[in-house]
Amino acid sequence: MLLALGFSPMQTTMVGISVGVATAGAGALIGALVGVACTPSHFAMPSLMADLGTIEPSFNAIIAAVLIGLTLVSIALGMAPIAWRLHRRSVADALSQEGR
Amino acid sequence: MTTPSIVLRSVTKTYRRGERRITALQDVSFEMSQGELALLVGPSGSGKTTLLNLIGALDRPDRGEIIVGGAEITGLSRAAAALYRNGRVGFIFQSYNLLPQLTALENVLLPMLPKRRADRRRAVELLDAVGLSDRGSHRPSELSGGEQQRVAIARALANDPAIILADEPTGNLDNDNACKIAELLASACRQRGKSLILVTHDRDMIRPADRVFAMRDGSLTAIESALAC
């Protein structure tokens, strides 16, 4: 629909990505806040492999980077068909697909 | 004689459906002057929406010329076509196509965003002109069908385009609302000197329309001028 209003295919794609990032960001933020609020002060999980001892869950930069990476890949995969349609087919085709 | 604002010359458009080629438009030619109100009538599948899409640069013809405001639009790049749609054309759809997350006012402001000149005062004036001055903060889900189409009319006028293309704008409305919306659309276009092409099944939707283009099987079968209803 944005295409019919005069947004270019690039602007339309950017709007989609922005909405995706905002939605994923809001979800991650809410999840993090819930995690912080609900995390017990001390928690250790016994390992099924006795020689590893107990496993303490932790959150660090690597885990954050993996989560952000997974989010961006999900958004890219979600946007790919739309970007492809906008690039390869007419706007009228893209609009009729949107209406289905 | 006034200079025509929309000129179509031998416009042909075909679609491929699997192995078959379907001719949506066949050698369609006509001219319209600025400020004319035209109805485009015909049975389903006769090519009305395809014609509207081509004039709105949402699609390209296989053959022929489309000249709007003196400029050929068939060869526009995607970016140039987007600029053309944004500045010169206002679209109104049967299913309103408002963004559900935005308020009525924000929906009217939306076409102004690509040019980065969101004129809030103009958007408020347009909502006022369509009788929705008190509904600007409402989301589409809080508006009736008729009200949503009024918002869509205000949105179509947002960038002061020369042409309004309306694809069955009253198709989802009851008779009473359909008449009101058609009257509102016609008067808004007449007051502002816009050219209007309105796709409809009802020849009496605008009284009087300046022209009626009748289509069948992708061809213009009749052009009636200054129809007096």
Boltz contact constraints between the chains, C-beta under 6 A:
constraints:
  - contact:
      token1: [A, 1]
      token2: [B, 97]
      max_distance: 6.0
  - contact:
      token1: [A, 4]
      token2: [B, 91]
      max_distance: 6.0
  - contact:
      token1: [A, 5]
      token2: [B, 110]
      max_distance: 6.0
  - contact:
      token1: [A, 5]
      token2: [B, 111]
      max_distance: 6.0
  - contact:
      token1: [A, 6]
      token2: [B, 82]
      max_distance: 6.0
  - contact:
      token1: [A, 6]
      token2: [B, 85]
      max_distance: 6.0
  - contact:
      token1: [A, 6]
      token2: [B, 86]
      max_distance: 6.0
  - contact:
      token1: [A, 6]
      token2: [B, 111]
      max_distance: 6.0
  - contact:
      token1: [A, 6]
      token2: [B, 114]
      max_distance: 6.0
  - contact:
      token1: [A, 7]
      token2: [B, 114]
      max_distance: 6.0
  - contact:
      token1: [A, 8]
      token2: [B, 79]
      max_distance: 6.0
  - contact:
      token1: [A, 8]
      token2: [B, 82]
      max_distance: 6.0
  - contact:
      token1: [A, 9]
      token2: [B, 78]
      max_distance: 6.0
  - contact:
      token1: [A, 90]
      token2: [B, 59]
      max_distance: 6.0
  - contact:
      token1: [A, 91]
      token2: [B, 58]
      max_distance: 6.0
  - contact:
      token1: [A, 92]
      token2: [B, 53]
      max_distance: 6.0
  - contact:
      token1: [A, 92]
      token2: [B, 58]
      max_distance: 6.0
  - contact:
      token1: [A, 92]
      token2: [B, 59]
      max_distance: 6.0
